[in-house]
């Protein structure tokens, strides 16, 4: 089967599913999709990259931002405390990454 002949039916199926979910109020809001995406990206980063000096900071921060977006959207928590907690959390992660217990990424060793 040619790819071009599959495009229209696939587009109709995806558009129909999205329209059905939206019309039945089962489609999550954009904030929730972004929150889930950030948490999933952080988890995948830890899984595929492993624990190293870069991923020990970036992966938990991605997951925190996703959680903060979720908390802001679902529980109406103010933005200011979420940012303050995020700053404290990122500082702790940066200090942790300086530890000799956390390995360097395999292809980037210190000079």
VOBA-1610 file (N, C-alpha, C; in pm, whole numbers, padded with zeros to 5 digits, always signed):
BEGIN
Unk+00084-00118+00000Unk+00000+00000+00000Unk+00089+00124+00000Unk+00054+00219-00081Unk+00133+00340-00090Unk+00109+00428+00031Unk+00211+00501+00072Unk+00202+00588+00188Unk+00102+00700+00166Unk+00101+00757+00046Unk+00010+00869+00021Unk-00136+00827+00029Unk-00166+00702-00005Unk-00305+00657+00003Unk-00346+00630+00147Unk-00251+00616+00238Unk-00281+00593+00379Unk-00298+00722+00456Unk-00250+00834+00404Unk-00252+00959+00477Unk-00393+01007+00509Unk-00482+01010+00412Unk-00617+01060+00436Unk-00694+00974+00536Unk-00695+00840+00521Unk-00766+00760+00621Unk-00708+00774+00762Unk-00576+00778+00774Unk-00514+00795+00906Unk-00548+00931+00965Unk-00545+01035+00882Unk-00582+01168+00929Unk-00727+01171+00977Unk-00816+01109+00902Unk-00957+01105+00942Unk-00977+01029+01073Unk-00905+00921+01091Unk-00917+00843+01215Unk-00868+00925+01334Unk-00749+00985+01322Unk-00693+01063+01432Unk-00780+01185+01462Unk-00822+01256+01359Unk-00908+01373+01380Unk-01041+01332+01443Unk-01097+01219+01399Unk-01222+01172+01456Unk-01209+01133+01603Unk-01100+01066+01637Unk-01076+01028+01777Unk-01059+01152+01863Unk-00980+01249+01816Unk-00961+01372+01893Unk-01091+01448+01910Unk-01171+01454+01804Unk-01299+01524+01811Unk-01393+01454+01909Unk-01395+01320+01905Unk-01480+01244+01997Unk-01438+01267+02142Unk-01307+01260+02168Unk-01258+01283+02304Unk-01292+01423+02352Unk-01276+01521+02265Unk-01305+01660+02301Unk-01455+01681+02325Unk-01538+01621+02241Unk-01683+01642+02256Unk-01739+01571+02379Unk-01673+01468+02427Unk-01719+01397+02546Unk-01646+01444+02672Unk-01568+01550+02660Unk-01489+01606+02770Unk-01394+01505+02831Unk-01339+01416+02750Unk-01239+01321+02796Unk-01099+01364+02756Unk-01088+01466+02675Unk-00958+01512+02627Unk-00896+01603+02732Unk-00775+01574+02774Unk-00713+01658+02877Unk-00678+01796+02821Unk-00667+01890+02912Unk-00632+02026+02869Unk-00486+02030+02824Unk-00450+02137+02758Unk-00314+02152+02708Unk-00212+02151+02821Unk-00245+02212+02934Unk-00153+02214+03048Unk-00126+02073+03098Unk-00226+01989+03098Unk-00206+01853+03145Unk-00121+01773+03047Unk-00141+01795+02918Unk-00060+01725+02818Unk+00086+01766+02832Unk+00112+01895+02852Unk+00249+01943+02871Unk+00309+01885+02998Unk+00232+01882+03107Unk+00280+01828+03233Unk+00318+01681+03219Unk+00230+01602+03159Unk+00259+01460+03139Unk+00380+01440+03047Unk+00390+01523+02944Unk+00503+01514+02852Unk+00636+01543+02920Unk+00639+01645+03006Unk+00763+01678+03076Unk+00804+01567+03174Unk+00708+01513+03246Unk+00739+01403+03340Unk+00789+01282+03261Unk+00723+01249+03152Unk+00765+01135+03070Unk+00903+01157+03010Unk+00932+01279+02967Unk+01063+01310+02912Unk+01171+01295+03018Unk+01146+01342+03139Unk+01242+01325+03247Unk+01268+01179+03279Unk+01162+01100+03285Unk+01179+00956+03311Unk+01257+00888+03199Unk+01223+00919+03075Unk+01294+00859+02962Unk+01440+00901+02959Unk+01468+01024+02997Unk+01607+01070+03002Unk+01687+00990+03104Unk+01629+00966+03219Unk+01698+00885+03320Unk+01716+00741+03273Unk+01615+00687+03206Unk+01623+00548+03161Unk+01727+00531+03052Unk+01724+00617+02950Unk+01812+00600+02835Unk+01952+00657+02856Unk+01965+00763+02933Unk+02096+00825+02954Unk+02164+00770+03079Unk+02088+00714+03170Unk+02145+00665+03295Unk+02169+00781+03391Unk+02219+00747+03506Unk+02247+00851+03606Unk+02389+00899+03586Unk+02403+01026+03551Unk+02533+01090+03537Unk+02521+01236+03578Unk+02628+01310+03567Unk+02630+01447+03619Unk+02531+01539+03548Unk+02500+01511+03422Unk+02403+01596+03352Unk+02259+01552+03377Unk+02236+01422+03372Unk+02098+01374+03386Unk+02048+01383+03529Unk+02138+01386+03627Unk+02095+01396+03767Unk+02034+01533+03796Unk+02062+01631+03711Unk+02003+01764+03726Unk+01884+01780+03630Unk+01904+01749+03503Unk+01802+01780+03403Unk+01677+01693+03415Unk+01692+01564+03439Unk+01575+01476+03444Unk+01482+01509+03562Unk+01534+01520+03686Unk+01443+01557+03794Unk+01382+01697+03778Unk+01456+01789+03717Unk+01399+01923+03694Unk+01285+01918+03593Unk+01300+01838+03488Unk+01190+01823+03393Unk+01068+01765+03463Unk+01090+01664+03547Unk+00979+01603+03619Unk+00918+01701+03719Unk+01001+01783+03784Unk+00948+01882+03878Unk+00862+01986+03806Unk+00910+02034+03693Unk+00833+02135+03619Unk+00699+02076+03574Unk+00701+01950+03529Unk+00576+01884+03493Unk+00482+01873+03613Unk+00538+01835+03728Unk+00457+01826+03849Unk+00406+01961+03894Unk+00487+02064+03877Unk+00446+02199+03916Unk+00332+02249+03826Unk+00341+02219+03698Unk+00233+02257+03606Unk+00105+02183+03644Unk+00119+02055+03677Unk+00003+01977+03720Unk-00057+02034+03848Unk+00028+02064+03947Unk-00021+02119+04074Unk-00087+02255+04053Unk-00031+02337+03967Unk-00087+02469+03939Unk-00224+02456+03873Unk-00234+02362+03780Unk-00357+02348+03704Unk-00467+02277+03784Unk-00433+02170+03854Unk-00535+02090+03922Unk-00570+02142+04062Unk-00469+02188+04135Unk-00491+02227+04274Unk-00486+02377+04298Unk-00465+02454+04191Unk-00461+02600+04196Unk-00362+02653+04298Unk-00247+02587+04308Unk-00140+02633+04396Unk-00077+02756+04331Unk-00044+02853+04411Unk+00015+02977+04359Unk+00148+02948+04290Unk+00181+03029+04192Unk+00303+03009+04114Unk+00428+03042+04195Unk+00424+03144+04277Unk+00542+03189+04350Unk+00604+03081+04439Unk+00525+03009+04521Unk+00588+02902+04600Unk+00644+02789+04515Unk+00578+02760+04403Unk+00628+02655+04315Unk+00763+02694+04255Unk+00778+02819+04220Unk+00906+02866+04166Unk+01013+02863+04274Unk+00979+02907+04396Unk+01076+02905+04506Unk+01121+02763+04538Unk+01027+02671+04545Unk+01063+02531+04571Unk+01147+02476+04457Unk+01115+02514+04333Unk+01194+02471+04218Unk+01336+02523+04224Unk+01354+02646+04270Unk+01490+02701+04284Unk+01569+02624+04389Unk+01506+02595+04502Unk+01573+02518+04607Unk+01609+02378+04555Unk+01513+02315+04488Unk+01533+02180+04436Unk+01645+02178+04332Unk+01648+02276+04241Unk+01754+02278+04140Unk+01890+02305+04202Unk+01896+02389+04305Unk+02024+02411+04374Unk+02075+02285+04441Unk+01984+02211+04504Unk+02024+02084+04567Unk+02072+01985+04463Unk+02005+01978+04349Unk+02048+01886+04243Unk+02184+01925+04187Unk+02208+02056+04174Unk+02338+02101+04123Unk+02450+02068+04221Unk+02422+02082+04350Unk+02522+02041+04450Unk+02545+01891+04446Unk+02440+01814+04430Unk+02452+01669+04421Unk+02535+01627+04300Unk+02519+01698+04189Unk+02594+01662+04068Unk+02743+01687+04083Unk+02782+01772+04177Unk+02924+01799+04201Unk+02990+01689+04283Unk+02911+01599+04338Unk+02964+01492+04421Unk+03046+01394+04338Unk+03144+01335+04401Unk+03226+01235+04331Unk+03153+01102+04317Unk+03041+01086+04388Unk+02964+00962+04378Unk+02885+00955+04247Unk+02857+01068+04186Unk+02781+01072+04061Unk+02881+01066+03945Unk+02869+00965+03857Unk+02966+00951+03749Unk+02946+01054+03638Unk+03053+01076+03562Unk+03044+01161+03442Unk+02974+01082+03332Unk+02924+01154+03234Unk+02868+01088+03116Unk+02982+01017+03045Unk+02956+00902+02989Unk+03062+00817+02934Unk+03145+00883+02827Unk+03086+00966+02744Unk+03162+01027+02634Unk+03217+01166+02669Unk+03194+01216+02790Unk+03247+01346+02830Unk+03317+01334+02964Unk+03445+01309+02961Unk+03524+01299+03083Unk+03591+01434+03110Unk+03621+01466+03237Unk+03684+01594+03267Unk+03825+01600+03208Unk+03870+01722+03177Unk+04002+01739+03116Unk+04105+01779+03219
//
